[in-house]
Structures are given as structure tokens and as C-alpha cells.
Amino acid sequence: FANINLTDNVVRFVTGRYDRNPLVIQGPGAGPDVTAGGVFADLLRVGAYLGAGA
């Protein structure tokens, strides 16, 4: 992870096949504005699911 940028997304898979050397997928993220919007939308969805709007 030495070359990670602050806006990158990184996912690491540790499985039976990738136990000693995990599979790592890294790429550019959406950025803070899009990420914040997505998190907020998820929170609204959870609130609606739990009946917070009622």
C-alpha cells in the first residue's frame, strides 16, 4: 500500500487461495463529494427502512 492516493479505493481479498498473498484491487475513488452524497443517501434509506420518518 505504499503507492496509495488518498482518494483511492482498495479492497483486499484473503481466501483459501489468496491466504499467504492476498488479492488486492486498487483504483481511483469517486472523491469526497460523491462519497459523502452516497453515504447520506444510504443513511436516509436506512432511516426510512427503520421507520424514522414516521
SULDAUR-V433075 format. One record per residue. N is the residue number from 0. OMEGA is omega as a letter, one per 40 degrees, with the letter a starting at -180 (* if undefined). D_FIRST is the distance of its C-alpha to the first C-alpha in Angstrom with 2 decimals. Layout:
n: [N,N]
omega: [OMEGA,OMEGA]
d_first: [D_FIRST,D_FIRST]
This chain:
n: [0,1,2,3,4,5,6,7,8,9,10,11,12,13,14,15,16,17,18,19,20,21,22,23,24,25,26,27,28,29,30,31,32,33,34,35,36,37,38,39,40,41,42,43,44,45,46,47,48,49,50,51,52,53]
omega: [a,a,a,i,a,a,i,i,i,i,i,i,i,a,i,i,a,a,a,a,a,i,a,i,a,i,a,i,a,a,a,a,a,i,i,i,i,i,i,i,i,i,i,i,i,i,i,i,a,i,a,a,a,*]
d_first: [0.00,3.78,5.57,5.57,9.27,11.19,13.05,10.62,11.14,8.82,10.95,10.65,14.06,15.46,18.99,21.70,20.63,16.86,17.33,16.18,13.43,12.27,12.38,9.40,10.76,9.30,11.92,13.76,15.15,18.81,18.72,20.21,23.81,23.45,21.17,23.75,26.54,25.11,24.68,28.21,29.65,28.22,29.80,33.08,33.04,32.54,35.30,37.62,36.97,37.81,40.88,39.87,41.75,44.99]
